[in-house]
Amino acid sequence: MLVLSRKKGESIIIEDEIEITVLGVDGDNVRLGIKAPKNVDVFRREVYLSIQEANLESAQQSSVDIGELLKHYKSPK
């Protein structure tokens, strides 16, 4: 992990396309502004993990459903 110190108004650039700017600091809270291309998804970590969990559950349910369908499938002769 790269650790940087930035002051209000200072930025970092990632891959020439993503800019993260410190907008403000209030106690333990830091406000960040993120500029990224529209094709780059930007999520808070807790939202990202929730999406990943929902996707995993959905994939597992799909696997079970397909398995059930295959049990009843009769191949043509």
Z-matrix of the N, CA and C atoms (Angstrom, degrees):
N
C 1 1.444
C 2 1.524 1 108.57
N 3 1.297 2 115.03 1 131.21
C 4 1.460 3 121.62 2 174.84
C 5 1.519 4 108.18 3 -85.71
N 6 1.320 5 118.01 4 128.21
C 7 1.459 6 122.23 5 179.46
C 8 1.519 7 108.09 6 -113.94
N 9 1.331 8 116.42 7 125.51
C 10 1.457 9 122.42 8 -178.61
C 11 1.520 10 110.31 9 -126.24
N 12 1.293 11 116.92 10 150.54
C 13 1.463 12 122.22 11 170.34
C 14 1.520 13 107.51 12 -105.03
N 15 1.329 14 116.48 13 131.87
C 16 1.452 15 122.35 14 178.88
C 17 1.521 16 107.71 15 -135.00
N 18 1.306 17 116.15 16 149.32
C 19 1.454 18 122.02 17 175.50
C 20 1.521 19 108.89 18 -103.89
N 21 1.330 20 115.91 19 165.98
C 22 1.458 21 121.12 20 177.82
C 23 1.529 22 109.74 21 -51.70
N 24 1.325 23 116.00 22 130.99
C 25 1.462 24 121.91 23 179.82
C 26 1.520 25 113.57 24 90.57
N 27 1.326 26 117.97 25 -12.52
C 28 1.475 27 120.16 26 179.74
C 29 1.526 28 109.78 27 -89.03
N 30 1.327 29 115.04 28 155.14
C 31 1.466 30 121.62 29 -174.35
C 32 1.506 31 111.99 30 -129.41
N 33 1.332 32 114.23 31 167.70
C 34 1.460 33 122.14 32 164.96
C 35 1.529 34 106.52 33 -128.88
N 36 1.309 35 116.37 34 153.15
C 37 1.462 36 122.66 35 -179.86
C 38 1.529 37 107.81 36 -119.18
N 39 1.335 38 115.94 37 135.42
C 40 1.462 39 121.71 38 178.33
C 41 1.523 40 108.10 39 -121.19
N 42 1.332 41 115.81 40 123.87
C 43 1.474 42 122.04 41 175.11
C 44 1.524 43 113.81 42 53.94
N 45 1.285 44 119.31 43 36.12
C 46 1.463 45 123.86 44 177.70
C 47 1.524 46 114.47 45 59.77
N 48 1.332 47 119.12 46 0.76
C 49 1.457 48 121.07 47 -173.93
C 50 1.521 49 114.05 48 -123.85
N 51 1.317 50 117.73 49 -24.18
C 52 1.465 51 121.20 50 -173.89
C 53 1.521 52 108.62 51 -114.99
N 54 1.333 53 115.81 52 126.73
C 55 1.460 54 120.98 53 178.19
C 56 1.524 55 108.77 54 -120.67
N 57 1.321 56 116.17 55 127.12
C 58 1.459 57 122.46 56 177.93
C 59 1.521 58 107.39 57 -114.63
N 60 1.336 59 116.10 58 122.52
C 61 1.460 60 122.25 59 -176.22
C 62 1.524 61 109.74 60 -119.01
N 63 1.326 62 116.37 61 135.45
C 64 1.464 63 121.08 62 173.82
C 65 1.525 64 107.01 63 -77.95
N 66 1.337 65 115.96 64 115.65
C 67 1.460 66 120.86 65 -178.81
C 68 1.524 67 111.82 66 -90.61
N 69 1.318 68 116.08 67 -29.65
C 70 1.452 69 118.66 68 -179.73
C 71 1.508 70 111.89 69 -176.72
N 72 1.317 71 115.60 70 160.04
C 73 1.461 72 122.39 71 177.68
C 74 1.524 73 106.71 72 -132.40
N 75 1.337 74 115.84 73 128.10
C 76 1.455 75 121.13 74 178.81
C 77 1.525 76 107.71 75 -136.94
N 78 1.328 77 116.48 76 96.52
C 79 1.463 78 120.06 77 -176.21
C 80 1.515 79 110.45 78 64.56
N 81 1.350 80 116.24 79 -122.50
C 82 1.470 81 121.28 80 179.87
C 83 1.527 82 112.82 81 -85.67
N 84 1.313 83 117.32 82 -4.13
C 85 1.465 84 120.94 83 -177.63
C 86 1.515 85 111.70 84 -97.51
N 87 1.328 86 114.65 85 134.77
C 88 1.459 87 121.93 86 176.10
C 89 1.520 88 107.39 87 -120.49
N 90 1.311 89 117.55 88 128.62
C 91 1.470 90 121.89 89 176.31
C 92 1.521 91 107.92 90 -97.35
N 93 1.323 92 115.19 91 125.33
C 94 1.456 93 121.52 92 -179.52
C 95 1.525 94 109.27 93 -115.57
N 96 1.312 95 115.89 94 142.92
C 97 1.454 96 122.31 95 170.52
C 98 1.516 97 107.71 96 -109.84
N 99 1.323 98 116.57 97 135.04
C 100 1.467 99 120.56 98 -176.78
C 101 1.523 100 109.00 99 -124.90
N 102 1.330 101 116.50 100 121.73
C 103 1.463 102 122.52 101 172.91
C 104 1.520 103 107.01 102 -106.03
N 105 1.326 104 116.21 103 122.40
C 106 1.463 105 120.85 104 -179.45
C 107 1.522 106 108.31 105 -147.10
N 108 1.335 107 117.17 106 154.11
C 109 1.460 108 119.98 107 176.15
C 110 1.529 109 110.43 108 -59.38
N 111 1.313 110 116.79 109 153.42
C 112 1.464 111 121.42 110 -178.33
C 113 1.523 112 112.59 111 -60.29
N 114 1.330 113 117.89 112 -25.14
C 115 1.460 114 120.26 113 -178.98
C 116 1.533 115 112.96 114 -82.48
N 117 1.327 116 117.69 115 -0.22
C 118 1.466 117 122.22 116 178.60
C 119 1.524 118 108.20 117 -103.19
N 120 1.332 119 116.05 118 119.07
C 121 1.459 120 120.52 119 177.39
C 122 1.520 121 109.16 120 -79.35
N 123 1.331 122 116.51 121 135.23
C 124 1.459 123 122.61 122 177.96
C 125 1.523 124 106.97 123 -126.70
N 126 1.330 125 116.34 124 120.23
C 127 1.454 126 122.24 125 -178.36
C 128 1.521 127 110.64 126 -131.14
N 129 1.332 128 116.45 127 151.28
C 130 1.458 129 120.18 128 165.29
C 131 1.524 130 106.01 129 -66.99
N 132 1.321 131 117.38 130 147.16
C 133 1.466 132 121.27 131 -175.93
C 134 1.527 133 112.26 132 -53.73
N 135 1.346 134 118.08 133 -45.69
C 136 1.463 135 120.19 134 -176.56
C 137 1.523 136 111.33 135 -64.26
N 138 1.317 137 118.09 136 -33.70
C 139 1.466 138 121.42 137 177.20
C 140 1.527 139 109.53 138 -70.75
N 141 1.325 140 117.25 139 -43.13
C 142 1.465 141 122.09 140 178.71
C 143 1.530 142 110.70 141 -58.70
N 144 1.343 143 116.46 142 -45.96
C 145 1.467 144 120.08 143 -179.62
C 146 1.526 145 111.16 144 -64.74
N 147 1.314 146 117.37 145 -37.32
C 148 1.460 147 121.37 146 177.72
C 149 1.529 148 110.72 147 -64.68
N 150 1.312 149 117.19 148 -41.54
C 151 1.471 150 121.69 149 177.63
C 152 1.529 151 110.05 150 -63.37
N 153 1.328 152 116.55 151 -44.32
C 154 1.467 153 120.86 152 179.56
C 155 1.527 154 110.65 153 -60.80
N 156 1.332 155 116.50 154 -43.72
C 157 1.459 156 120.85 155 179.75
C 158 1.535 157 110.77 156 -62.95
N 159 1.323 158 117.17 157 -44.14
C 160 1.469 159 121.27 158 178.74
C 161 1.529 160 110.58 159 -62.69
N 162 1.332 161 117.51 160 -40.49
C 163 1.464 162 121.20 161 178.27
C 164 1.522 163 111.26 162 -64.26
N 165 1.327 164 116.74 163 -40.62
C 166 1.463 165 121.18 164 179.33
C 167 1.529 166 110.06 165 -64.64
N 168 1.332 167 117.09 166 -45.63
C 169 1.461 168 120.74 167 178.19
C 170 1.522 169 111.05 168 -60.53
N 171 1.319 170 116.55 169 -42.12
C 172 1.455 171 121.00 170 -179.97
C 173 1.529 172 110.71 171 -63.99
N 174 1.318 173 116.50 172 -42.06
C 175 1.469 174 120.59 173 179.99
C 176 1.524 175 110.60 174 -65.57
N 177 1.317 176 117.22 175 -38.93
C 178 1.464 177 120.56 176 179.47
C 179 1.525 178 110.50 177 -67.10
N 180 1.326 179 117.70 178 -40.11
C 181 1.459 180 121.02 179 178.10
C 182 1.516 181 110.12 180 -65.58
N 183 1.313 182 117.67 181 -39.68
C 184 1.459 183 121.18 182 178.83
C 185 1.514 184 110.45 183 -63.42
N 186 1.339 185 117.59 184 -39.82
C 187 1.462 186 121.32 185 -179.91
C 188 1.518 187 110.44 186 -63.06
N 189 1.314 188 117.28 187 -42.54
C 190 1.458 189 121.25 188 179.27
C 191 1.522 190 109.78 189 -64.37
N 192 1.315 191 117.67 190 -45.17
C 193 1.455 192 121.27 191 -179.56
C 194 1.529 193 111.18 192 -61.28
N 195 1.311 194 117.22 193 -42.35
C 196 1.471 195 120.89 194 178.70
C 197 1.523 196 109.66 195 -65.41
N 198 1.321 197 116.76 196 -41.03
C 199 1.464 198 120.66 197 177.52
C 200 1.512 199 111.72 198 -59.80
N 201 1.335 200 116.34 199 -42.32
C 202 1.463 201 120.62 200 177.94
C 203 1.521 202 110.86 201 -63.26
N 204 1.310 203 117.12 202 -41.91
C 205 1.465 204 120.52 203 179.02
C 206 1.522 205 110.98 204 -63.37
N 207 1.323 206 116.91 205 -40.84
C 208 1.458 207 120.21 206 -178.81
C 209 1.528 208 112.01 207 -67.02
N 210 1.324 209 117.69 208 -29.89
C 211 1.466 210 120.80 209 178.16
C 212 1.523 211 110.80 210 -62.06
N 213 1.316 212 116.74 211 -33.01
C 214 1.458 213 121.57 212 -175.75
C 215 1.527 214 113.33 213 -97.62
N 216 1.326 215 115.58 214 -0.36
C 217 1.466 216 120.04 215 -177.44
C 218 1.521 217 109.69 216 -78.49
N 219 1.297 218 116.24 217 132.72
C 220 1.467 219 121.64 218 175.51
C 221 1.513 220 106.73 219 -114.49
N 222 1.308 221 115.52 220 122.93
C 223 1.459 222 118.57 221 -177.97
C 224 1.528 223 109.69 222 -74.20
N 225 1.339 224 115.48 223 144.93
C 226 1.477 225 118.70 224 177.50
C 227 1.522 226 110.39 225 -67.11
N 228 1.305 227 115.48 226 145.97
C 229 1.475 228 120.08 227 -179.20
C 230 1.501 229 110.82 228 -104.14
